Amino acid sequence: MADMTPSLALPLIAGGQAQKHVTHNEALALLDALVQLAVLDKDRAAPPASPAEGDRYLIVSGNPSGAWTGWAGRIARFQDGAWLSLKPLAGWTAYVADEAELYTFTGSAWMPFRATITALDNLTRLGLGTGADADNPFAAKLNKALWTALTVAEGGSGDLRYTLNKQAAGNTLSLLMQTGFSARAEIGLTGDDDLRVKVSPNGGDWFEALRIARETGRVAFPGRITVADVPVLTAQVIAGNSGPGSIPAGATRYFTNALVGGHPSVVYAAAGRRGRFRDLRVVTQGAPGAGQSWTFTLQNLFTGTALTCTIAGAGSNQAADLVNSAVFEAADRWCLKIVSSSGAQPTTSILFSLLFEGLD
């Protein structure tokens, strides 16, 4: 029969042994030293001058001195006025009180417990320097962050690709930049799959500065581009006058710059370029009358677009659509459609303007 246990080397009481309490008490003392192992320090190379009964230390120094000579890597416990050496086995864990850190014995050295962790899976929350919560299950409070590629020498490819994914086109995938937790800029796929860059002065009002179409890669600047506060001409104003020909009540007419007729016209997109029409403005000489209206709609290849406005009633002679826009390809044709209600006053000399922005 063995005279000690295989893992903790606790002494066993032999059959017929005299003074069994001595062996029993020795085993209890070892259990007291090793179970729920917590040590005061791990950085000492020599015993303290005035240890207290039961004090324990990890000896990580490669060349300890004094009563600890030859005990490198071991646990030292002060017991009954002397130091006791306890030899660890691989997998033992100790709490180092002055560091508030767990250390694990690898079989040859004591390593910080966190350094031995090589995989963390299915965490529900992680906070670095701050608390994470249900809305932000990953949160980090820090001044710098580094992502670097795993090199070929380390078994990687040397590349680094940061991948973000959203569920569907209608969802948002973006980088939101804030000041004092109030949004100021956003870059990403916000509501569709076109790349957009937006800015905000207050976190509530947004202005789109740039858009790149996902299907063609063409770049659009919904706002006015400036260099050193000087506007850069990226659009052209298209204006028209319907002339002296009257548009009677209940009629539908079409015109471009100066031609009025009963059929849609065939004027190609400005300068034969792909672009966007916006900022439709219309002014008439008079008003259509109480309960009556004139509706103006930009058409693309004989089909109405979202760009439209209406002059209604007896007190107004102008209208505008500064919200909607319509994209035209280079081969598309446009005209302005006018629909007069059944009792509207006849009107002549309708003035209109459109802004056309090239998207090529």
C-alpha positions in Angstrom: 0.0 0.0 0.0 1.3 3.5 -0.9 2.2 5.7 2.0 0.9 9.0 0.5 -1.8 10.2 -2.0 -0.7 10.6 -5.7 -1.9 14.2 -6.3 -1.4 16.2 -3.1 1.2 13.8 -1.4 -0.9 13.6 1.7 0.5 11.1 4.2 -1.7 8.0 4.7 -2.2 6.2 8.0 -0.7 2.7 8.0 -2.4 -0.2 9.4 -1.6 -0.7 13.1 0.3 2.6 13.2 0.9 4.2 16.6 0.2 7.9 17.1 -2.2 8.0 14.1 -3.0 11.6 15.0 0.4 12.8 13.9 -0.1 11.5 10.4 -3.7 12.7 10.3 -2.8 16.2 11.5 0.1 16.4 9.0 -2.4 15.6 6.2 -4.8 18.2 7.5 -2.0 20.8 7.5 -1.2 20.0 3.9 -4.9 20.3 2.9 -5.0 23.6 4.7 -2.0 24.8 2.7 -3.2 23.7 -0.7 -7.0 23.7 -0.8 -8.4 27.1 -2.0 -4.8 28.1 -2.6 -4.2 31.9 -2.1 -0.7 33.4 -1.7 0.4 36.8 -0.6 3.0 37.5 -3.4 4.9 35.8 -6.2 7.8 38.2 -6.8 10.0 37.6 -3.7 13.3 35.8 -4.2 13.9 35.4 -0.4 11.6 34.8 2.6 10.2 37.8 4.4 11.8 38.7 7.8 8.7 38.3 10.0 6.3 35.8 8.4 3.0 35.0 10.1 1.8 31.4 10.7 0.2 30.1 7.5 1.6 32.7 5.1 2.0 31.3 1.6 4.1 32.5 -1.4 4.7 31.5 -5.0 8.4 31.3 -5.7 8.7 32.2 -9.4 12.3 33.4 -9.1 14.7 31.1 -10.8 17.3 31.5 -8.1 15.6 31.9 -4.6 17.8 32.3 -1.6 17.8 31.7 2.2 15.3 29.1 3.4 13.9 29.0 -0.1 17.1 27.9 -1.8 16.3 25.3 -4.5 12.5 25.9 -4.3 12.1 27.7 -7.6 8.5 27.2 -8.9 7.2 25.9 -5.6 4.7 27.0 -3.0 6.3 28.1 0.3 4.2 28.0 3.5 5.3 29.2 6.9 4.1 26.6 9.4 5.1 25.8 13.0 7.9 28.4 12.8 9.5 27.0 9.7 9.1 27.1 5.9 7.4 24.1 4.2 8.0 23.4 0.4 5.1 22.2 -1.6 5.7 21.1 -5.2 2.9 21.9 -7.6 1.5 19.8 -10.4 0.4 21.0 -13.8 -3.1 22.6 -13.7 -2.8 23.9 -10.1 -4.3 27.4 -9.7 -3.3 30.0 -7.1 -4.8 33.4 -6.3 -2.0 36.1 -5.9 -3.5 38.6 -3.4 -1.3 41.6 -4.2 -2.1 41.4 -7.9 -5.7 40.2 -7.6 -4.8 37.7 -10.3 -5.1 34.0 -10.8 -2.0 32.0 -11.8 -1.9 28.5 -13.3 1.0 26.1 -13.2 1.8 24.8 -16.7 4.1 22.0 -15.4 7.2 24.2 -15.8 6.1 27.8 -14.9 3.4 29.8 -13.2 1.4 31.8 -15.9 -1.3 34.4 -15.4 -4.6 32.6 -15.8 -5.8 35.0 -18.5 -2.6 34.3 -20.6 -3.5 30.6 -20.7 -6.9 31.3 -22.2 -6.7 30.7 -26.0 -10.5 30.7 -26.9 -13.6 32.4 -25.6 -16.8 31.3 -27.3 -20.5 32.4 -27.0 -19.9 35.2 -24.6 -23.1 37.3 -24.1 -21.4 40.4 -22.9 -17.9 41.9 -22.7 -16.7 45.2 -21.4 -13.1 46.6 -21.7 -12.5 49.4 -19.2 -16.2 50.0 -18.9 -19.5 48.1 -18.3 -21.3 46.4 -21.2 -25.1 46.3 -21.3 -28.0 44.8 -23.2 -27.9 47.6 -25.9 -24.1 47.5 -26.1 -23.0 43.9 -25.3 -19.5 44.8 -26.4 -18.2 48.1 -24.9 -14.6 49.4 -24.7 -13.3 52.6 -23.0 -9.8 53.2 -24.1 -7.6 55.7 -25.9 -6.1 53.6 -28.6 -6.9 50.3 -30.4 -4.8 48.3 -32.8 -5.7 45.7 -35.4 -2.7 44.2 -37.2 -2.5 41.4 -39.8 -1.1 38.0 -38.8 2.1 37.7 -40.8 3.1 34.9 -43.1 5.9 34.0 -40.6 3.3 33.6 -37.9 1.1 31.3 -40.0 -1.2 34.0 -41.5 -1.5 35.6 -44.9 -0.3 39.1 -44.0 -3.7 40.5 -45.0 -6.3 42.1 -42.8 -9.9 42.5 -43.8 -12.4 43.8 -41.4 -15.8 42.4 -42.3 -19.2 43.9 -41.2 -22.5 42.3 -42.3 -26.2 43.3 -42.1 -29.2 41.1 -42.6 -30.9 42.8 -45.6 -30.6 45.8 -47.8 -33.2 47.7 -45.8 -31.2 47.5 -42.6 -28.3 49.8 -41.6 -24.6 49.0 -41.5 -22.6 52.1 -40.7 -19.8 53.8 -38.7 -21.5 56.4 -36.5 -19.3 59.2 -35.1 -20.4 61.2 -32.1 -19.4 64.2 -30.0 -20.6 63.9 -26.4 -22.7 61.0 -27.5 -24.5 63.1 -30.1 -24.2 62.0 -33.7 -22.1 64.2 -36.0 -21.2 61.9 -39.0 -22.2 58.5 -40.4 -20.6 56.5 -43.1 -22.1 53.2 -44.4 -25.1 51.5 -45.9 -27.9 53.3 -44.3 -31.2 51.9 -45.4 -30.0 50.5 -48.7 -26.9 49.1 -50.3 -25.5 52.4 -51.6 -22.5 53.8 -49.8 -23.4 57.1 -48.1 -21.6 59.8 -46.2 -23.8 62.0 -44.0 -23.2 64.8 -41.4 -25.3 66.3 -38.7 -24.9 69.6 -36.7 -27.0 68.3 -33.8 -27.6 64.6 -34.0 -31.1 65.1 -35.4 -30.8 66.9 -38.7 -28.8 65.1 -41.4 -27.2 66.2 -44.6 -26.0 63.7 -47.2 -22.7 64.8 -48.7 -21.8 61.8 -50.9 -23.4 58.7 -52.3 -21.8 55.9 -54.4 -24.3 53.8 -56.3 -23.8 50.1 -55.6 -24.8 49.0 -59.2 -22.5 51.3 -61.2 -20.0 52.9 -58.8 -21.0 56.3 -59.9 -20.5 59.1 -57.4 -23.2 61.7 -56.6 -22.9 64.8 -54.4 -26.5 65.6 -53.1 -25.1 68.8 -51.5 -23.2 71.6 -53.1 -19.5 71.0 -53.4 -17.2 73.8 -52.3 -13.4 74.2 -52.3 -12.1 76.9 -49.9 -15.8 77.9 -49.5 -16.1 78.6 -53.2 -19.0 76.6 -54.8 -17.9 74.1 -57.5 -20.3 74.0 -60.4 -21.7 70.4 -60.5 -25.2 71.2 -61.7 -26.9 73.2 -64.3 -30.2 75.1 -64.2 -32.8 74.2 -66.8 -35.5 76.9 -67.2 -38.5 77.2 -69.4 -41.4 79.4 -70.4 -44.6 77.9 -71.8 -45.1 81.0 -74.0 -48.3 82.8 -74.9 -50.3 79.7 -75.8 -53.1 79.2 -73.3 -53.6 76.0 -71.3 -57.4 75.6 -70.9 -59.3 74.2 -68.0 -59.3 70.4 -67.8 -56.4 70.0 -70.2 -53.1 68.1 -70.0 -50.1 69.7 -71.7 -46.4 69.0 -72.0 -43.5 71.4 -72.4 -39.7 71.6 -72.0 -37.8 74.8 -72.4 -40.3 76.6 -74.6 -42.5 74.1 -76.5 -46.0 73.3 -75.4 -48.1 70.5 -76.9 -50.6 67.8 -76.3 -48.0 65.0 -76.4 -44.9 64.2 -74.3 -41.7 65.7 -75.8 -38.5 63.9 -76.6 -35.7 66.0 -75.1 -32.8 64.0 -73.9 -31.2 64.3 -70.4 -29.2 67.4 -70.1 -25.9 67.3 -72.1 -26.6 63.6 -72.8 -25.4 62.7 -69.4 -26.6 60.5 -66.6 -27.8 62.7 -63.8 -30.4 63.8 -61.3 -33.1 66.4 -61.7 -34.2 68.1 -58.5 -35.4 71.5 -57.1 -38.5 71.9 -59.3 -39.9 75.5 -59.1 -43.0 76.8 -61.0 -44.4 80.4 -61.2 -47.6 81.4 -63.1 -49.1 84.7 -64.0 -52.3 84.1 -62.0 -53.9 81.5 -59.7 -56.1 78.6 -60.8 -59.0 79.8 -58.7 -60.9 78.6 -55.6 -61.0 74.8 -55.5 -58.9 74.5 -58.6 -55.3 73.4 -59.3 -52.5 73.1 -61.8 -50.2 70.1 -61.2 -46.7 70.0 -62.6 -44.8 66.6 -62.8 -41.5 65.8 -64.4 -41.7 62.9 -66.8 -39.1 60.4 -67.7 -39.7 58.5 -71.0 -43.4 59.5 -70.7 -43.7 58.2 -67.1 -44.2 60.5 -64.2 -41.5 60.8 -61.6 -41.6 61.7 -57.9 -40.6 65.3 -58.7 -44.0 67.1 -58.7 -45.7 70.2 -57.2 -49.2 71.8 -57.3 -50.5 75.3 -57.4 -53.9 75.4 -55.9 -56.6 77.9 -54.9 -57.2 81.5 -55.6 -54.3 83.0 -53.6 -51.2 81.3 -54.9 -49.3 81.4 -58.2 -46.2 79.4 -57.4 -45.1 76.0 -56.0 -41.9 74.0 -55.6 -40.7 70.5 -54.9 -37.3 70.8 -53.1 -37.5 67.3 -51.5 -37.8 64.7 -54.3 -35.5 64.0 -57.2 -35.4 61.8 -60.2 -32.4 60.0 -61.8 -32.1 60.0 -65.6 -29.8 57.9 -67.7 -28.0 59.5 -70.6 -30.5 58.1 -73.2 -33.6 59.1 -71.1 -36.0 61.9 -72.3 -37.8 64.4 -70.2 -40.6 66.9 -70.2 -42.8 68.7 -67.8 -46.4 67.5 -67.6 -49.1 70.1 -66.7 -52.6 68.9 -65.6 -55.2 71.6 -65.2 -58.3 70.8 -63.1 -61.7 71.0 -64.8 -62.6 74.5 -63.6 -59.2 76.1 -63.5 -58.5 79.4 -65.1 -56.6 79.3 -68.4 -53.0 80.1 -67.9 -50.1 81.3 -70.1 -46.4 82.1 -69.7 -45.7 79.4 -67.1 -42.1 79.8 -65.8 -40.2 76.8 -64.4 -36.7 75.8 -63.4 -35.0 72.5 -62.6 -31.5 71.7 -61.3 -29.7 68.9 -63.2 -26.7 67.3 -61.5 -24.4 65.1 -63.5 -23.7 61.7 -61.9 -20.9 60.5 -64.1 
